[in-house]
């Protein structure tokens, strides 16, 4: 398949973040972890189909325009919700946010899209009923042809049964080729073990790569060949909104550049070397650094990231 025809499918929530402090609304911003990944990949020049569940209302139209302006395509049937989801983020004196979600998550049918090279999902879309069941069914359907990537991006405020959610996460990990989580996610999932212990356990369940972000402490990833580690890029942090999503986007994009995506490359992906995985993590960490240097989840486009990389050789395909 020609690389210009290869596309990704991102499945998950899109919402409006309403930011509030001292009872006053400071602003409304387009948000949602899967939406950020879809927009981030499109800005890097990748073909993206985005399946979500929003309303045909003012907020929904704002999301639709945001997705389209990035170059991503909203999958038909995504605008069928009674209302567009929101997340009310109430800021305390230190700037930390407490979230209250208003979201109805549903999916129906199989998306009418070009067969994807990679399918990504995560966050609310994989734990909230009833749509989470349909999302998992789609992963099963696409596993035969596509690389499956997943970011649990745990939202405790939306989880009613912690143990059920942990079980769902473990079962999803088994279905995936690439998993990315934060150290905070893993602390919630298994507080009795270190992030590296959990990552190694997960990698043993089936994924080729399990990557873990640790904020200013950098990131690491586990593969069959061993453990790759990178430091966080030095950057003046404006805020950390979208940092994990930018890392996930950079991870997928780097593996795409190496020709390691698609079900027919699954064995090659499992054979990735620690050195190559370290290069992949460097690209992901750069995408994250460029995002935290700007306000909000403003993921970099290809020109911005390429300039920051300095075009010093870059990533090269591992095979012919």
KADA-V388878 format. One line per field, one symbol per residue. ss: DSSP state (h for helix, s for strand, l for the rest). psi: psi as a letter, one per 40 degrees, with the letter a starting at -180 (. if undefined). burial: + if it has 9 or more other ideal C-beta (glycine too) atoms within 8 Angstrom, else -. Layout:
ss=???
psi=???
burial=???
//
This chain:
ss=llllllssssslllsssssssllsssssssslhhhhhhhhhhhlllssssslllsllhhhhhhhhhhhhhllssllllllsllllsssssslllllsssssslllllllllllllllssssshhhhllllhhhhhhhhhhhhllllsssssllllhhhlllhhhhhhhhhhhhhhllssssshhhhhhhlllllhhhhhhhhhhhlllssssslhhhlsssssllsssssllllllllllllhhhhhhhhhhhhhhhlllllhhhhhhhhlllhhhhhhhhhhhhhhhhhhhlllllllllhhhhhhhhlllllllllll
psi=hhdeehiihhhaihihhhhihfehhdihihahdddddddddddeeihhhhhagiigaddddddddddddeeihhhheegeidihiihhhhhadeeihhihighhhiihahhgihhidihiiabddeehiedddddddddddeddeihhihhdghgddehdhdddddddddddddeidhhhiidddddddgeeiidddddddddeedidhhihifbeeaiiihideahiiiiihhihhdiehedddddddddddddddefeiideedddddehiddddddddddddddddddeeihaggiiiddddddddefgdahiidi.
burial=-----+++++++++++++++--------++++++++++++++++-++++++++++---++++++-+++-+-+-++-+++-+-+++++++++-----+-+-+-+-+++---+-+--+++++++++++++--++-+++-++--++--++++++++++--++-----++-++++++-+++++++++-+++-++----+++++++++-+-+++++++++--++++++---++++-+--+------++++++++++++++++++++++-++-+++-+-+-++++++++++++++++++---+-++-+-++--++-----+--+--
//
